[in-house]
Amino acid sequence: MNGIALLIPIALGLGLIGLAAFFWSLRSGQFDDLDGAALRILIDDEGDAPMEDQK
């Protein structure tokens, strides 16, 4: 019984910390552009070609 009395507040505290971290990430803009980073890899930059290909 003493173990449960200790583990329940610890679990609730960790849950509240996780919830606070999630809301912080929402306010700081972590989820604003979900597709931008995924599509950025597909963009071809002309200036990034290796030196041998620029002859």
Beta strands, then each sheet from edge to edge (+ up, - down):
end
